[in-house]
């Protein structure tokens, strides 16, 4: 998948010609509302003609397999498609392999190097015993290799649209985490209208996780979680409630997101995790936690002190690092997940947590602040597509901050109020994925579904296979 940044004078036709693809491949893939209206500074994902295809109206998997001379079953399996009769316009289909026609001067080494595919894999795919014996115009099959990762997605929507989103995007997830079941002072857990989400997850071979929090009345309650963590009897009642809900609803695991825990409850929290794992693991359920983005072990602050990275890394199956919200709604305008800050968290995390137990938190949203910013005011949350709509409506250029690896822009609304918008695009998500690769992490965890961001799913699917 290529990324192109729109410049003055560009048209979709000129960009398509540059990359040798059809205009509709770019338009449908990026879900452009008006293909004739591009924004200077906007990033576009461009599929690679031999390797990738964007589904268009009227397409079927059979037609695509015929077009690329691929076995339909192999195409279905490689793209992790649960229902081959249902494709979505704008969906990316990646070829399991593609054909390279040998040119004069080609060697197996240069072919392997240029496509970044191990030579032995190419030799095996073509039953070539002597790599020196290739000739011009020979067609060589190049296997398409992708890294395997795990992906979690939180969702707060239990309505029909939320369920439809899971059905549409489920092939990109390992886990689905409906937010939230909350603890009660009696050691019970609140109910959630999650039947539809669990059913959708199961249909997409996605493992639903029961998310347990101390989130009550729109905020995380420190006193409530303290009451539980300081009372073993209440903990036993809570664990029994968790098991009952998991078994009743068909969850596959537990994700604990206790936030703003008092520092003095740090060891109590660790003990509760050990007790929970001891009960759930023999039953075949995973246990994971969500952790605040710490940059050192003794980081001060109510959000951080009780989150013991080393202990969680040793006790649970995996952790979600909440590496986002630097640009939070009540703070000054800033990138949601500035990559330089994310790396500081990861540098500490990998020193005490096994890398293959870390899911890197990744935002699917942006924010629109009124500026000059005034303390006590709150930004509006916008989707990446919504951010593009704003830039288009007000005719402004999109800029990109290389330090934060994030796009942003300013505009003035009809009342003369200035705004500053930070959001995500293909470039910023690729930067995060490269960090994931460089640090050798387990995978990604998205906060939160319900935000229109087609580029993210194209990019993820072009680069990774998702563990199911």
C-alpha angles and dihedrals in degrees: 000000000000126000121214126186114215116243133193111286095022122136128188088247093054092047092048091049091051091057098034096241134123117265091237091058089064096037096051095038094054092035092232110193091204114019089194093059115071127170120227107245093023115136120227127194112225119197118227105246098224096041109031139043131187115218114244131191111292095021122136129187088246092056091048092048090052093047092054096033091239130145106257094221091051090049091050094049096045091051092044091233111175096192115028091190091065119065125162126225106251093026116139119234113195119202116236086219140355137204126257117193109215114244127201108279095025119135129183087250094055092044091050092046096047094050094037091230119133111257093231091057090054092047092050093047091054100035089237111163098179114044091196093064104080126120139199116283092017110141112230123190113229114202114225108229123196132181118249117234139161120243129197124191125194118209131188095185120094097166128100093276091052091050091047090052091055090048090051099043102028094106087069096057138077093184136023117205114194109203115253156019109152130206121243129213090252094058096258129118130236123246126252130198090237105135094103093048093049091049091050091048092051091050089056095045089249121145112233114219124205106232112212119194144160088234111137130163094354099312143070110262114218094186093051095054090043090057090055098042092051096051121064093192091057089047091055090050090049094050090050089051090050093050092048093051093046092050094043096048100034100244117166099210150352128257113192117204107178108166134185091022113173113258091237089061094060095106091038088057091050091050091050090053092052091049092048094048091049090059101037103040096063087053091056098253125134122230122206137163138212114229133198115247103266124179096193137017097249097043110154126230137082091262093057117028101076093047103095104194096189094048094046090048090055098042108041134053094244142341133226111220109210094220096169141071098075083127094049124176095252097044139072120294110280141137111287092229110012105198095223090058093044089055091053089057092047093048089060096037096055090051091065107017125060107254092231090060095059126096109188112225112236128186123228095194146061137209138236115212129189109233143246079047117232121204110250095033123111132219123233116244114234134182119240088251090049090052090054089050090055093049090049094046094052096037098236132146122248114234129197128219109215094195093054095029090225136122121235142163143182128228140170117230127216092276093054093254114145119226135193119206127194118184145145131268140164092286096051093046092049088052090054092047091052089053088051089052095044093051094043094230129174094247148275137312118200126213108220144000119209096068118109107239112143094167092065094059093046091051096045093049093047092056108030146043112217120229110237 
